[in-house]
Amino acid sequence: MAQSQLAAGLLLAIALLSGCAAQRELTLDVAPLVSQPDVPLDETDILAMSPAMLAFLDNALGADVPRSQRTGRLARAILEPGALGFSYDALRTLTAADAFDQRRGNCLAFSNLFIAMA
């Protein structure tokens, strides 16, 4: 019995010590970011509102909706099939105006649309 306990203890010690073994650090062989050329960025206003968006917003919310209810009403107006009927499309990252026109987009497109209209 003592011999089996000793063997079990030895196996446990070996298992615990193997977790402390040095691991080889893996690094990618890439040039530092500071040496990369400048890339011009697109200056598109991703939150710009089109006249159609403004009309939709006036129709969906109007002036009489209290501020405390605006976000809930806006979310329903964007998502409900009888209103805008926005649907999820994982492959479409769009501006707010494009998401409104296409009535679809991914989570970033929805965020752009919702933030622009909020």
C-alpha positions in Angstrom: 0.0 0.0 0.0 2.8 2.4 0.9 4.5 1.6 -2.4 1.3 2.5 -4.4 0.9 5.7 -2.5 4.5 6.6 -3.2 4.1 5.8 -6.9 0.9 7.9 -7.0 2.6 10.8 -5.3 5.6 10.6 -7.6 3.3 10.6 -10.7 1.4 13.6 -9.3 4.7 15.5 -8.7 5.9 14.7 -12.2 2.6 15.9 -13.6 2.7 19.1 -11.6 6.4 19.8 -12.5 5.7 19.2 -16.2 3.4 22.3 -16.1 6.4 24.4 -15.1 8.5 23.3 -18.1 9.7 26.2 -20.2 7.6 26.8 -23.3 9.2 28.1 -26.4 7.8 31.6 -27.2 6.2 31.8 -30.6 6.5 35.1 -32.4 5.5 36.2 -35.8 8.2 37.5 -38.1 6.6 40.8 -39.1 8.0 44.3 -39.5 7.2 46.8 -36.8 4.2 49.0 -37.4 6.3 52.2 -37.3 8.1 51.2 -40.5 4.9 50.7 -42.5 3.9 53.2 -45.1 1.0 55.6 -44.4 -2.3 54.6 -45.9 -4.8 57.3 -46.7 -8.1 56.7 -44.9 -11.5 57.1 -46.5 -13.2 60.3 -45.1 -16.7 59.0 -45.6 -19.1 60.1 -42.8 -20.4 56.7 -41.7 -23.2 58.4 -39.7 -24.4 60.8 -42.3 -28.2 60.9 -42.6 -30.0 61.0 -46.0 -33.3 62.9 -46.5 -35.1 59.5 -46.7 -33.7 58.7 -43.2 -34.9 62.0 -41.8 -38.4 61.4 -43.2 -38.5 57.9 -41.8 -37.4 59.2 -38.4 -40.0 61.9 -38.4 -42.7 59.4 -39.3 -41.5 56.7 -36.8 -40.9 58.9 -33.8 -42.4 62.4 -34.4 -41.9 65.2 -32.0 -44.2 64.0 -29.3 -42.2 60.9 -28.2 -40.6 61.4 -24.8 -36.8 61.0 -24.7 -37.2 58.0 -22.3 -39.1 56.1 -25.1 -37.1 57.2 -28.1 -34.5 54.4 -28.2 -37.1 51.6 -27.7 -39.3 53.1 -30.4 -36.4 53.6 -32.8 -35.2 50.0 -32.3 -38.7 48.7 -33.1 -39.0 51.0 -36.1 -35.7 49.8 -37.5 -36.3 46.0 -36.8 -40.0 45.4 -37.3 -40.9 44.0 -40.7 -43.8 46.4 -41.1 -41.5 49.4 -40.6 -37.9 49.4 -41.9 -37.5 45.7 -41.5 -33.7 45.7 -41.1 -32.2 42.2 -41.3 -28.8 40.8 -40.3 -26.3 40.1 -43.1 -22.8 39.1 -41.7 -21.1 40.2 -44.9 -22.3 43.8 -45.1 -20.4 46.5 -43.2 -22.2 49.6 -44.3 -22.6 53.3 -43.5 -25.8 54.4 -41.8 -27.3 55.6 -45.1 -26.3 52.5 -47.0 -27.7 50.2 -44.2 -31.0 52.2 -44.4 -31.2 51.9 -48.2 -30.4 48.2 -48.2 -32.3 47.4 -45.0 -29.7 45.0 -44.0 -26.2 44.8 -42.6 -23.9 43.3 -39.9 -23.7 44.5 -36.3 -21.5 47.5 -37.3 -24.0 48.6 -40.0 -26.8 48.3 -37.5 -24.8 50.3 -35.0 -24.1 53.0 -37.5 -27.7 53.2 -38.5 -29.0 53.2 -34.9 -26.5 55.8 -33.6 -27.1 58.1 -36.6 -30.8 58.0 -36.0 -30.7 58.2 -32.2 
